[in-house]
């Protein structure tokens, strides 16, 4: 027997091994020094196949010999020589030596370059093999070095193997001046990724900045800031050959249907509670959120799929929303999840600052700071030798931006490690001694061999040399200089209320200034006769000469998961509904403009969604959730904001609705008031009482009895006859008698009255035109349930037959809906 050690040298919370040597029953491996090992005695001359189970995922090590597993995948394979007891040990030692070389290579990737190097963020790391190809190991090592965490490393290796031209993405809000982490540190990371074959997409999130009220919510100013940031990256040495800058407002507008349907699909799959967890680490307190800020994670999650990003390369502060994207993949059945490569977040220069703050100029070095600015900030920076208790730092652990515990929280050391020594080839001289790696400097500082003032003076010199080319660019380049002047001037301008910045951006579909608007209900398979009658009554309220708009909320229905989120079924529902309305009230419908929500939005998606975002900026999340406190879903928030956007799109002066929908119709008036908007009239609300057309009391709660209600869009004659025969109709009881309700709402309103047919000895035939007369005869007993039910059945059938005749023109919709 030969003693063999099998190693899994990568990360994992739980790692097991299964193979031909243990009947493919997974056994736990032992974690030793950041790797996982498994010792086993195997017969000399044997050939064994095996595989790893890492965090419940089956995988293999692509750096070890592999064979086809005959199931479309691969297994690792090991051959035990006849007299090789020492060979396996040698292989293990060889692997340890390779790991050591990788670690040394990683140090080089983070490390030293002369301070006066002309290209401070270039990646001068040779990663080419003898035959001229880039080594997969070194590609992986270089890309992996960018992240403080990688979810998951196995997926990253598989990606680099199968897709050499992978796509990474980072989004940034153009929200002011750029600090050193976003400038120098980001450039280094981008250069590493592109050096390894990746294409890096910067998503210039101007719409996100608008949502977060940056630059006073002025989109033109936000775009100016975005142009400034691109100039900084060019000046600092970012290799732009494999870098793309895409503006979210432009790309989304060009692909509005694709983007927003994706966003709505994500929104409908998560609860408010889940999404607010993303907001916490993104710098927003849960109890102080605007409604727009709940949209931020949804849109950021959408960006990942819209851009077809393989890797999300953002900071640790964005980790939770990136994990949301992976959860969405599980919910939507998407096999390939985006890999999350989260880079370190630099401390702010003051005590207890978990990250830099653009609102506090002394918390960070900015990319156009002068030598004097840099010296002042570093000299005043917090620089402890030992951990100090900070009672002012009350950030909960779950909101922390640290994946690695660091009690010292020394920003000066943080700058040295992640800025100065991240530049390839860095060498710094301290007290006559040359240091080529960060660990040596840290050790001597903590031992007291390097004083604080020497650390700071060294840091000042190194940072100044990195920043100086950028500052010169903004001093000497005309375009860059003008951009910086504009941004500095923005800081001096007070933000204006939305309504006072000029014309409020919104979608416009109305023809007259004061239209009447009726909002159709969300698509549903339980749309009953009572629902249809209410809608008919709503459309009958406006005077004949009025502009009437019927709004069909198909995207809102999809977002609320109506009909299981089946977009074709939703469209079919509204096709059948409009057809039914035209069959019953053709004269009124000739004067009604029907707008399908999605089609209206796509006529000017930019203005529509900007209006929705602006609504969210002004209305707190707590106000939106109060409309329906029992609804825990993000879809409720989004559709409520969209409803205000819909009202603005129609410029609704009068809304005809039911009492049940009144609360959401109050939101537009509140938004207009909070934003000091005078462009729109406060809508008058006209309420129509809901009609209960249930045919009898449900005596078995929880049991879905299809005969309780009549469904006008698809019930046949036999269905109607059967249901009305079972309808509750107690003699002389007018307090609860469904056939009496249908007599009034169907027979009298739409069928010219109720005609009772009976023998002369039972009172003979009688035609009714007034509901009071019907009720009087029924109360007195002269109108028997046995005579009322057939008369009502005939009226309802006459009513529904008009709809059935009209449906012959929309058979496809009917089949799709069924």
C-alpha positions in Angstrom: 0.0 0.0 0.0 1.2 3.6 -0.7 0.3 6.5 1.5 -1.2 9.3 -0.7 -2.2 12.8 0.3 -4.8 14.5 -1.9 -5.0 18.3 -1.6 -7.8 20.8 -2.4 -5.7 24.0 -2.2 -8.6 26.5 -2.6 -11.1 28.0 -0.3 -14.4 26.4 0.9 -16.5 26.3 4.0 -17.1 22.5 3.7 -14.9 20.3 1.5 -15.5 16.5 1.0 -13.9 14.0 -1.3 -15.5 11.0 -3.1 -13.9 8.5 -5.4 -13.5 5.0 -6.6 -11.5 4.3 -3.4 -14.5 5.0 -1.1 -17.4 3.9 -3.4 -18.0 7.5 -4.3 -19.4 8.2 -0.8 -18.2 11.8 0.2 -15.9 11.9 3.2 -14.7 15.1 4.9 -11.3 16.5 4.2 -9.1 18.1 6.9 -8.4 21.8 6.8 -4.7 22.6 7.4 -3.1 26.0 6.7 -5.8 27.3 4.4 -6.0 24.1 2.3 -7.9 20.9 2.6 -6.1 17.5 2.7 -7.1 13.9 2.7 -4.7 11.0 3.5 -5.4 7.5 2.3 -3.5 4.3 1.6 -3.9 3.0 -1.9 -2.6 -0.2 -3.6 0.5 0.2 -5.7 -0.2 0.2 -9.4 -3.9 1.2 -8.9 -5.6 4.0 -10.8 -8.3 5.9 -8.9 -10.7 8.6 -9.9 -12.1 11.1 -7.5 -14.0 14.4 -7.2 -14.5 17.1 -4.6 -17.7 18.4 -3.0 -17.1 22.0 -2.1 -19.9 23.8 -0.3 -22.4 21.2 -1.7 -21.1 21.6 -5.3 -19.4 18.7 -7.1 -16.2 19.9 -8.8 -12.7 18.8 -9.8 -9.3 20.5 -9.7 -8.4 21.6 -13.2 -4.7 21.7 -12.2 -4.5 18.0 -11.6 -4.9 15.1 -14.2 -8.5 14.7 -15.4 -10.5 12.1 -17.3 -14.0 12.1 -18.8 -16.5 10.9 -16.2 -18.8 9.5 -19.0 -21.6 11.9 -17.8 -20.6 15.0 -19.6 -18.1 16.1 -16.9 -14.7 15.3 -15.6 -13.0 13.5 -12.7 -9.6 13.9 -11.3 -7.4 10.8 -11.7 -4.4 9.5 -9.8 -2.1 6.6 -10.7 -0.1 4.9 -8.0 3.3 3.6 -9.1 4.7 0.2 -8.1 7.5 1.6 -6.0 6.5 5.2 -5.5 5.8 5.7 -1.8 8.0 8.7 -1.9 6.6 10.0 -5.2 3.3 11.0 -3.8 5.1 12.8 -1.0 7.3 14.4 -3.6 4.1 15.4 -5.6 2.7 16.9 -2.4 5.9 18.8 -1.7 6.0 19.9 -5.3 2.4 21.2 -4.9 3.4 23.0 -1.8 6.3 24.6 -3.7 3.9 25.6 -6.5 1.6 27.1 -4.0 4.5 29.0 -2.5 5.4 30.3 -6.0 1.8 31.4 -6.5 1.9 33.3 -3.2 5.1 34.9 -4.2 3.6 35.8 -7.6 0.6 37.3 -5.8 3.0 39.4 -3.7 4.6 40.7 -6.8 1.2 41.5 -8.2 0.5 43.7 -5.2 4.0 44.9 -4.9 6.7 47.1 -5.6 7.5 49.6 -8.2 9.8 52.6 -7.9 7.9 55.5 -6.4 8.8 57.7 -9.4 7.6 55.1 -12.0 5.9 56.9 -14.9 2.9 54.5 -15.1 1.8 54.0 -11.5 -1.1 51.7 -12.2 0.3 49.6 -15.0 0.5 45.8 -14.5 4.0 44.8 -15.5 3.6 41.2 -14.5 4.9 38.5 -16.9 2.1 35.9 -17.2 3.2 34.3 -20.5 4.3 30.7 -20.8 7.1 29.4 -23.0 4.8 28.8 -25.9 3.5 32.4 -25.7 0.1 31.5 -24.1 -1.1 33.0 -20.9 -0.8 30.6 -18.0 -4.3 29.7 -16.6 -2.8 29.5 -13.1 -1.3 32.9 -13.4 -4.5 34.4 -15.0 -6.5 33.0 -12.0 -3.9 34.3 -9.5 -3.9 37.7 -11.0 -7.7 38.1 -11.2 -8.2 36.5 -7.8 -5.7 39.0 -6.2 -8.2 41.8 -7.0 -10.8 40.6 -4.5 -10.8 40.3 -0.8 -13.4 37.7 -1.4 -14.4 35.6 -4.4 -17.8 33.8 -4.7 -16.9 31.3 -5.8 -13.3 30.4 -6.6 -14.3 27.2 -8.3 -16.6 29.1 -10.6 -13.9 31.6 -11.4 -11.5 28.9 -12.4 -14.1 27.3 -14.6 -14.9 30.6 -16.2 -11.2 31.3 -17.1 -11.0 27.8 -18.6 -14.1 28.0 -20.7 -14.3 31.7 -21.5 -10.9 33.4 -21.9 -12.6 36.7 -23.1 -14.7 37.1 -19.9 -16.6 40.2 -19.0 -16.3 42.1 -15.7 -18.5 45.0 -14.6 -18.4 47.7 -12.0 -21.0 50.5 -11.7 -20.3 53.9 -10.3 -22.4 56.9 -9.4 -21.1 60.1 -10.8 -21.5 61.9 -7.5 -18.6 64.3 -7.0 -14.8 64.3 -6.9 -12.9 61.0 -7.1 -10.9 59.8 -4.1 -7.8 57.7 -4.3 -9.5 54.4 -3.8 -11.8 54.9 -6.8 -8.9 56.4 -8.8 -5.6 54.6 -8.2 -6.8 51.5 -6.5 -9.5 50.8 -9.1 -7.2 51.4 -12.0 -4.7 48.8 -10.6 -7.5 46.3 -10.3 -8.9 47.0 -13.8 -5.4 46.6 -15.3 -5.0 43.2 -13.6 -8.3 42.0 -15.0 -7.8 43.2 -18.5 -4.2 41.9 -18.5 -5.8 38.4 -17.9 -8.0 38.7 -20.9 -11.1 40.3 -19.4 -13.1 43.1 -20.8 -14.1 45.6 -18.1 -17.4 47.4 -18.4 -17.9 50.6 -16.4 -21.6 51.2 -16.0 -21.9 54.9 -15.5 -24.9 54.9 -13.2 -26.2 58.4 -13.8 -29.8 57.2 -13.1 -28.7 55.7 -9.8 -27.1 59.0 -8.9 -30.4 60.6 -9.7 -32.2 58.2 -7.4 -29.8 59.0 -4.6 -30.3 62.7 -5.0 -26.7 63.3 -6.1 -26.0 66.7 -7.6 -29.5 67.8 -6.5 -31.0 65.2 -8.8 -29.8 67.2 -11.9 -29.1 64.6 -14.6 -27.0 67.0 -16.7 -24.7 67.7 -13.8 -24.4 64.0 -13.0 -23.3 63.4 -16.6 -20.7 66.1 -16.3 -19.3 64.4 -13.2 -19.2 61.1 -15.1 -17.0 62.7 -17.8 -14.7 64.0 -15.1 -14.2 60.6 -13.6 -13.3 59.1 -16.9 -10.6 61.8 -17.4 -9.1 60.9 -14.0 -8.8 57.2 -14.9 -7.1 58.1 -18.2 -4.6 60.3 -16.4 -3.8 57.8 -13.7 -2.8 55.1 -16.2 -5.8 52.8 -16.6 -5.3 50.8 -19.8 -8.3 51.6 -21.9 -7.8 49.0 -24.6 -10.3 46.5 -23.0 -12.4 49.0 -21.0 -15.8 50.2 -22.0 -17.9 53.0 -20.5 -21.6 52.7 -20.9 -24.0 55.3 -19.7 -27.0 53.7 -18.0 -29.5 56.4 -19.0 -28.5 56.0 -22.7 -28.3 52.2 -22.8 -31.5 51.6 -20.9 -33.3 54.0 -23.2 -32.1 52.2 -26.3 -33.1 48.8 -24.8 -36.0 49.9 -22.6 -38.2 46.8 -23.0 -35.4 44.4 -22.3 -34.1 46.3 -19.3 -37.3 47.1 -17.5 -38.9 43.7 -18.0 -35.8 42.2 -16.4 -36.0 44.7 -13.5 -39.7 43.9 -13.0 -39.0 40.2 -13.0 -36.3 40.6 -10.3 -38.6 42.9 -8.2 -41.4 40.3 -8.2 -39.2 37.6 -6.7 -38.1 39.4 -3.5 -39.5 40.8 -0.3 -39.0 44.3 1.0 -37.2 42.8 4.0 -34.7 41.0 1.8 -33.9 44.1 -0.3 -33.5 46.4 2.6 -30.7 44.2 3.8 -28.8 45.3 0.7 -29.5 48.9 1.5 -27.9 48.6 5.0 -24.4 48.0 3.7 -24.9 50.4 0.8 -24.9 53.2 3.3 -28.6 53.6 3.9 -30.4 53.1 7.2 -33.4 50.8 6.9 -35.6 53.2 9.0 -34.7 56.2 6.8 -35.1 54.9 3.3 -36.9 56.7 0.5 -38.9 54.5 -1.8 -36.4 55.2 -4.7 -33.6 53.7 -2.6 -35.4 50.3 -2.5 -35.2 50.4 -6.3 -31.4 50.8 -6.2 -30.6 47.1 -5.5 -33.3 46.0 -8.0 -31.8 48.1 -10.8 -28.2 47.2 -9.8 -29.1 43.5 -9.9 -30.7 44.1 -13.4 -27.5 45.8 -14.6 -25.6 42.5 -14.1 -27.8 40.5 -16.4 -28.4 43.4 -18.9 -24.6 43.7 -19.4 -24.1 39.9 -19.5 -21.4 40.3 -16.9 -19.5 37.1 -15.9 -17.9 38.8 -12.9 -19.2 41.5 -10.6 -16.0 43.4 -9.6 -17.2 45.9 -7.0 -16.3 46.7 -3.4 -17.3 44.8 -0.4 -19.9 47.4 0.3 -21.8 46.1 -2.7 -21.5 42.5 -1.8 -25.1 42.0 -0.5 -26.7 43.3 -3.7 -24.4 41.1 -5.8 -25.5 38.1 -3.7 -29.1 39.2 -4.5 -28.2 38.5 -8.2 -27.1 35.0 -7.4 -30.3 34.4 -5.4 -32.3 35.7 -8.4 -30.6 33.0 -10.5 -31.8 30.3 -8.1 -35.4 31.8 -8.2 -35.5 32.2 -12.0 -33.8 28.9 -12.8 -30.6 30.5 -14.3 -27.8 28.0 -14.3 -24.7 30.3 -14.6 -24.5 32.7 -11.7 -22.4 35.9 -11.8 -19.1 35.5 -9.9 -18.6 38.1 -7.1 -15.1 39.5 -6.8 -15.3 42.0 -4.0 -12.3 44.3 -3.5 -11.2 45.8 -0.2 -12.7 49.0 1.1 -10.1 51.5 2.2 -10.6 53.2 5.6 -11.3 56.9 5.9 -8.4 58.8 7.3 -10.2 59.7 10.6 -10.6 57.4 13.5 -13.5 54.9 13.2 -14.3 55.7 9.5 -15.0 52.4 7.8 -14.7 54.0 4.4 -13.9 57.3 2.8 -16.6 59.9 2.6 -16.9 62.4 -0.3 -18.8 64.7 2.0 -15.8 64.9 4.4 -12.8 66.3 2.4 -10.4 65.3 5.2 -11.4 61.7 5.2 -9.7 60.8 1.9 -7.1 61.9 -0.6 -8.7 63.1 -3.8 -7.2 62.7 -7.2 -6.6 66.3 -7.9 -5.4 67.2 -4.3 -2.3 69.4 -4.1 1.0 68.3 -2.4 0.0 70.6 0.5 -3.5 69.0 0.7 -1.9 65.5 0.8 0.6 66.5 3.4 -2.1 68.1 5.6 -4.5 65.1 5.4 -1.9 62.4 6.0 -0.3 64.3 8.8 -3.6 64.5 10.6 -4.6 60.9 9.8 -5.4 58.4 12.5 -2.4 56.0 12.9 -2.5 53.8 16.0 0.1 51.2 17.1 -2.4 49.2 19.1 -6.2 48.8 18.8 -8.2 51.5 20.5 -11.8 51.3 21.7 -13.9 53.7 19.6 -17.2 54.3 21.4 -18.4 56.5 18.5 -18.1 53.5 16.1 -21.5 51.9 16.5 -21.8 50.2 13.1 -23.4 46.7 13.6 -21.3 43.8 12.5 -23.7 42.9 9.8 -23.3 46.3 8.2 -19.5 46.3 8.5 -17.5 46.6 5.3 -14.8 44.2 6.6 -14.5 40.6 5.5 -11.3 40.3 7.4 -11.3 41.3 11.1 -9.0 44.3 11.7 -9.0 45.7 15.3 -6.3 48.2 14.5 -8.2 50.0 11.7 -5.1 52.1 10.8 -5.8 54.0 7.6 -2.1 54.9 7.1 -1.2 51.2 7.0 -4.2 50.5 4.8 -3.0 53.1 2.3 0.5 51.6 2.3 -0.7 48.1 1.7 -3.5 48.6 -0.8 -2.3 51.8 -2.7 1.5 52.1 -2.4 2.5 48.4 -2.4 -0.2 47.5 -4.9 1.8 49.2 -7.6 4.1 46.6 -9.3 7.8 47.0 -8.5 7.4 49.4 -5.6 10.4 50.1 -3.4 10.3 52.5 -0.6 13.2 53.7 1.5 12.6 54.3 5.3 15.5 55.4 7.5 18.0 54.2 4.9 16.5 50.7 4.6 14.8 49.6 1.3 11.5 47.8 1.7 10.0 45.8 -1.1 6.8 44.5 0.5 4.2 45.8 2.9 4.5 43.1 5.6 8.1 44.2 6.5 7.0 47.8 6.9 4.0 46.9 9.0 6.1 44.6 11.3 8.8 47.3 12.0 6.1 49.9 12.6 4.2 47.8 15.1 7.5 46.9 16.8 8.2 50.6 17.2 11.2 50.6 14.9 9.6 53.0 12.5 8.0 56.1 14.1 4.5 57.3 13.1 5.9 60.6 11.6 8.3 58.6 9.4 5.5 56.3 8.2 3.4 59.4 7.4 6.2 61.2 5.6 6.9 58.1 3.5 3.3 57.8 2.7 3.0 61.5 1.8 5.9 61.2 -0.7 4.5 58.0 -2.3 0.9 59.3 -2.6 2.1 62.6 -4.0 4.0 60.8 -6.7 1.0 58.8 -7.6 -1.4 61.8 -7.7 0.9 64.3 -9.4 0.3 63.1 -13.0 -3.5 63.4 -12.5 -3.2 66.9 -11.0 -1.0 68.0 -13.9 -3.5 66.7 -16.3 -6.3 68.7 -14.8 -4.1 71.8 -14.6 -2.9 71.6 -18.3 -5.6 69.8 -20.3 -8.3 72.4 -21.3 -11.2 69.9 -21.3 -10.2 68.3 -18.0 -9.7 71.7 -16.4 -13.1 72.9 -17.4 -14.8 69.7 -16.1 -13.1 70.2 -12.7 -14.2 73.8 -12.5 -17.8 72.8 -13.3 -17.8 70.2 -10.6 -16.4 72.6 -8.0 -19.1 75.1 -8.9 -21.8 72.5 -8.4 -20.9 72.2 -4.7 -21.8 75.9 -4.2 -25.2 75.6 -5.8 -28.2 74.8 -3.5 -30.4 72.0 -4.8 -33.8 72.9 -6.0 -37.1 71.2 -5.3 -38.1 68.9 -8.2 -41.0 71.2 -9.2 -38.9 74.3 -9.3 -36.2 73.0 -11.7 -38.4 73.8 -14.7 -40.7 71.4 -16.5 -41.1 68.2 -14.6 -40.0 65.2 -16.7 -42.8 62.8 -17.2 -44.5 60.7 -19.9 -47.4 62.4 -21.7 -50.3 60.5 -23.4 -53.3 62.8 -22.8 -54.8 65.0 -25.5 -56.6 67.5 -23.3 -55.4 69.1 -20.0 -58.1 67.6 -17.8 -58.9 64.0 -18.8 -61.0 61.4 -16.9 -59.0 58.3 -16.2 -60.1 54.8 -15.3 -57.4 52.3 -14.2 -58.3 48.7 -15.1 -57.6 46.1 -12.4 -54.6 43.9 -12.6 -54.9 40.8 -14.8 -56.4 37.9 -12.9 -58.0 34.5 -13.6 -60.7 35.3 -11.0 -62.1 38.3 -12.9 -65.8 37.9 -12.2 -69.0 39.4 -13.4 -69.0 41.9 -10.5 -65.6 43.1 -11.5 -66.8 43.7 -15.0 -69.9 45.5 -13.9 -67.9 47.9 -11.7 -65.6 48.7 -14.6 -68.6 49.4 -16.8 -70.0 51.7 -14.2 -66.6 53.5 -13.9 -66.5 54.2 -17.6 -70.1 55.4 -17.6 -69.4 58.2 -15.0 -67.6 60.8 -17.3 -69.8 63.2 -19.3 -70.0 62.2 -23.0 -67.9 65.1 -24.2 -65.0 64.3 -21.9 -61.6 62.8 -22.8 -61.6 59.4 -21.2 -58.5 57.2 -20.8 -58.6 53.6 -19.9 -55.3 52.5 -18.5 -54.3 48.8 -18.7 -51.5 48.1 -16.2 -49.9 45.1 -17.9 -46.3 45.7 -16.6 -47.7 46.3 -13.1 -49.7 43.1 -13.3 -46.5 41.2 -14.3 -44.6 42.8 -11.4 -47.3 41.6 -9.0 -47.0 38.1 -10.5 -50.5 38.2 -11.9 -51.3 35.0 -13.8 -48.0 33.6 -12.6 -46.1 36.3 -14.4 -47.1 34.9 -17.8 -46.8 38.0 -20.0 -48.8 36.4 -22.9 -51.6 35.5 -20.6 -51.6 39.0 -19.2 -51.8 40.5 -22.7 -54.6 38.1 -23.6 -56.6 39.1 -20.5 -56.5 42.7 -21.4 -57.4 41.9 -25.0 -60.5 40.0 -23.9 -61.4 42.7 -21.4 -61.3 45.6 -23.9 -63.2 43.4 -26.4 -65.9 42.8 -23.8 -66.2 46.5 -22.9 -66.6 47.3 -26.6 -69.3 44.7 -26.9 -71.4 46.0 -24.0 -70.9 49.8 -24.2 -69.8 50.5 -27.8 -71.0 54.1 -27.7 -68.9 55.0 -24.6 -65.9 53.0 -25.8 -65.8 54.9 -29.1 -64.9 58.0 -27.0 -62.3 56.1 -24.8 -58.6 56.1 -25.5 -57.2 52.7 -24.4 -53.5 52.8 -23.3 -51.6 49.6 -22.6 -49.2 50.6 -19.9 -46.1 49.0 -21.4 -46.8 50.5 -24.9 -47.3 53.9 -23.4 -44.1 53.7 -21.4 -42.0 52.7 -24.4 -43.1 55.8 -26.3 -40.8 57.7 -23.9 -39.3 55.3 -21.4 -36.7 57.8 -20.1 -39.1 60.4 -19.0 -41.5 57.8 -17.5 -38.9 56.1 -15.4 -37.3 59.4 -14.3 -40.7 60.5 -13.1 -41.1 57.2 -11.2 -37.6 57.7 -9.6 -38.4 61.3 -8.7 -41.6 60.1 -7.0 -39.6 57.6 -5.0 -37.1 60.3 -4.0 -39.9 62.2 -2.3 -42.1 59.5 -0.8 -40.6 57.6 2.1 -40.7 53.8 2.0 -42.8 53.8 5.1 -45.5 55.9 3.3 -45.6 53.5 0.3 -45.9 50.4 2.5 -48.7 52.0 4.4 -50.9 51.7 1.3 -51.0 47.9 1.9 -49.2 47.1 5.2 -49.8 43.4 4.8 -48.0 43.2 1.5 -44.3 42.3 2.1 -43.1 42.3 -1.5 -40.9 44.7 -3.4 -43.5 44.5 -6.3 -45.9 46.5 -4.1 -43.4 49.4 -3.7 -42.5 49.5 -7.4 -46.1 49.3 -8.7 -47.2 52.0 -6.3 -44.5 54.3 -7.6 -45.4 53.3 -11.2 -49.0 54.2 -10.4 -48.0 57.8 -9.6 -46.0 57.8 -12.9 -49.1 56.5 -14.7 -51.3 59.3 -13.2 -48.7 61.9 -14.3 -48.5 60.3 -17.8 -52.3 60.8 -18.2 -52.3 64.2 -16.4 -55.4 62.8 -14.7 -57.8 65.5 -13.5 -60.4 63.0 -12.4 -60.0 59.4 -11.5 -63.0 57.0 -11.2 -62.1 54.2 -8.9 -63.4 51.9 -6.1 -63.0 52.6 -2.3 -60.6 49.6 -2.2 -58.1 51.4 -4.5 -58.5 54.9 -3.0 -55.3 54.8 -0.9 -53.0 54.4 -3.9 -54.8 57.2 -5.7 -54.0 59.5 -2.8 -50.3 59.2 -3.5 -50.1 61.5 -6.6 -51.6 64.4 -4.6 -49.2 63.9 -1.8 -46.3 63.8 -4.2 -47.3 67.0 -6.0 -47.6 68.7 -2.6 -44.2 67.5 -1.2 -42.4 68.4 -4.4 -44.2 71.8 -4.9 -45.4 70.7 -8.3 -48.0 72.9 -9.9 -47.9 71.5 -13.4 -50.5 68.8 -12.7 -54.0 69.2 -11.2 -54.8 67.4 -8.0 -57.0 64.5 -9.2 -60.6 64.5 -8.1 -61.5 61.0 -6.9 -64.9 59.7 -7.9 -65.7 56.4 -6.1 -67.9 53.6 -7.5 -69.1 51.1 -5.0 -67.8 47.5 -5.6 -70.5 45.1 -6.7 -70.6 41.8 -4.9 -71.8 39.2 -7.5 -71.1 36.1 -5.5 -74.1 33.8 -6.0 -74.2 32.4 -2.5 -72.3 32.3 0.8 -69.3 30.0 0.7 -70.0 27.5 3.4 -66.7 25.8 3.1 -63.9 28.4 3.6 -60.7 27.5 1.9 -62.5 25.4 -0.7 -62.4 27.0 -4.2 -65.9 26.5 -5.5 -66.0 27.5 -9.2 -69.8 27.8 -9.1 -69.8 30.7 -6.6 -69.1 33.3 -9.3 -69.8 33.9 -13.0 -66.7 34.6 -15.1 -67.8 36.8 -18.0 -64.8 36.3 -20.2 -65.1 32.5 -20.6 -68.2 31.0 -19.0 -70.5 29.2 -21.4 -74.3 29.0 -21.4 -74.3 25.7 -19.5 -72.0 27.2 -16.8 -74.2 30.2 -16.3 -77.4 28.1 -16.1 -75.9 25.7 -13.6 -74.5 28.5 -11.4 -77.7 30.5 -11.2 -79.7 27.5 -10.4 -77.5 27.1 -7.3 -77.7 30.8 -6.4 -79.1 31.7 -3.0 -82.6 33.1 -3.5 -84.7 32.8 -0.3 -88.4 33.8 -0.8 -89.2 37.4 0.4 -85.5 37.9 1.5 -84.3 41.1 -0.2 -81.5 41.8 2.2 -79.3 39.1 0.6 -80.4 37.9 -2.8 -77.8 37.7 -5.6 -80.4 37.3 -8.4 -81.9 40.7 -7.3 -78.4 42.3 -7.6 -78.0 40.9 -11.1 -81.5 42.0 -12.0 -80.5 45.6 -11.4 -76.8 45.6 -12.5 -77.3 43.4 -15.6 -80.9 43.2 -16.6 -82.1 46.8 -16.0 -78.8 48.5 -17.0 -77.8 46.6 -20.1 -80.7 44.4 -21.2 -83.7 46.7 -21.2 -85.3 45.2 -18.1 -86.2 41.9 -16.6 -88.9 39.8 -18.3 -90.6 37.2 -16.1 -92.4 34.3 -17.9 -95.0 32.3 -16.0 -98.5 30.8 -16.4 -101.5 33.1 -16.0 -102.6 31.3 -12.8 -99.3 32.2 -11.3 -99.6 35.9 -12.2 -98.8 35.8 -15.9 -95.8 37.4 -17.7 -94.5 40.7 -16.4 -91.8 43.1 -17.5 -89.8 45.0 -14.9 -88.0 48.3 -15.5 -87.4 49.4 -11.9 -85.5 47.6 -9.2 -87.9 48.8 -6.5 -90.8 47.2 -8.3 -88.9 43.9 -8.4 -88.0 44.1 -4.8 -91.6 44.9 -3.8 -93.1 41.9 -5.6 -90.4 39.7 -4.3 -91.0 40.9 -0.7 -94.7 40.4 -1.0 -94.3 36.9 -2.5 -95.9 37.7 -5.8 -92.5 37.1 -7.5 -91.3 33.7 -6.6 -87.5 32.6 -6.7 -88.5 30.0 -9.2 -89.7 32.7 -11.6 -86.9 35.3 -10.8 -84.0 32.9 -11.4 -84.9 32.0 -15.0 -85.6 35.7 -15.8 -82.2 36.7 -14.4 -80.5 33.8 -16.2 -82.0 34.9 -19.5 -80.7 38.5 -18.9 -77.2 37.4 -17.9 -77.1 35.1 -20.9 -78.1 38.0 -23.3 -75.4 40.1 -21.7 -72.7 37.5 -22.0 -73.7 36.5 -25.5 -72.6 39.9 -26.7 -69.2 39.2 -25.2 -69.0 35.7 -26.8 -69.9 37.0 -30.2 -67.2 39.6 -29.9 -64.7 37.1 -28.8 -64.8 35.3 -32.2 -62.5 38.1 -33.3 -60.0 37.4 -30.5 -59.9 33.6 -30.4 -56.1 33.6 -29.9 -56.4 35.7 -26.8 -59.1 33.4 -25.4 -57.1 30.3 -26.0 -54.0 31.9 -24.6 -55.8 33.0 -21.5 -57.4 29.6 -20.9 
